[in-house]
């Protein structure tokens, strides 16, 4: 792993791990046979990752340094990567290989960790989860594979020298944490308001460096990724049944009789 040296200045070099996901407005379907998500519909940059991209850009604006976007996915995922570049990231790295198709969270973290070991960074930022998988496992798995400290659900970020400062919001207020860098952080939804790419940013993103790496380029063991290397399996899937007409409770005499009828209905539905 290559890490920055703070004696050169107060900059923070950040790598943001992003993912292309099925549009949140699109109907999500699993392919029959392998039960993998059908991605032939509209795809977008994972909304949770936009918060991480924005957090990285704000750190760059405050402390200096560079923001690198890292994505594992097919060539079509370049659209999501270009959006992150249009927001203000400086460069991007894509890991693209047919052997990666069907990787679960552990396989994804493994591939990303190998790519990260080729990059210079002080901080790795991730969204809390992806909208298509929603496991939230990748940031912690990344930290484990890289042997780095990990903080999750970060609602505020800062840095002082080699020290990362993180706030996590609770019902009672903020809890302040500190850890040495490099580190892995999963940022919370709402940590900021992700900026919209400007026309200048969109046009400039086309000229920013985008490096594509294969599995062989970063030393991936094919047995550890893809469907064959996945440690999880979908055994079966079914469509959610259509909603049935509800039962309306109207006049049942006295309020006590109506309350008893409602209680019986909730009990039969196993709600209470």
Phi, psi and omega in degrees: 000139180250123182240153180288163179245118186292342180294347177279351182151182184268013186292159176231111175274122187240137170250128179251120177275122182234164181220143170272131183232164174295137179310134182298339179272348183278153176286127183266131181225147172263138180288132177297141178105295181256353177058028174269155183295132177285114184253021180278001178267189180295137180237152184219172171291131180309120183304324179295329180287337178298325177295322179291320177298314180298319179298320179294319179295320179294323175296319179297319180295330181272319188247348188085182182106191182235153175244120178249133177263131179239127183223135170255123181172180178288172180302328180297341180290353177302330180299317179293319180296319180296328177295318178297322176294322180293331177291333179142359175295154187270324183202171184217153174229130177243134173256111185233123181197134181299335180292343182277347183299131180090005179295141174271190184300320181292318178294322177296314180297322179299312180296317180295323181295321179293321178294321180296330180291348177264357187247160175262125181203157170253335188212140173245123179249143177223156166288165182294329181193175172255149183287343181268329180257316176060032177275326183068020186267335190298314182303314181293321179295321177300311181299321179295315182292329181268354183057050180238155173295150182226137174232135182245162176056041182287129179250356175201140182233146174202172180212149175216104185064234179271006186257129175267135179245126185230134172251138173241130183274136176233178178296335181266355182133207181262143169251125183264131179236156173224147174205158178287151172262150009285158182206165176246132182227133171258121184270148182279151171297131181095003177297336181200185174245102183305134181285152174276136177299130176281167177300320178296319179293321179295316179292321181290332181297331181292340183258354182282149183298133175226110181261131178252128180242144174267172176300321180294327181299328183250007174079034180288137171276113184304334181286347183261357183229179179072185181298323182294327182268356182294138179265359177237153180223140170268117184273329181197160178208152178211156179288146175293128181297147179299150180290134179268162179296136180280169178259127181262128177265117181250223185284116177242035177090239183280159176305324180294322179292320178296319179295321179295320179296318179296318179297319178297318181297315180293324179293317179295326179279000180060030175279327176235000000 
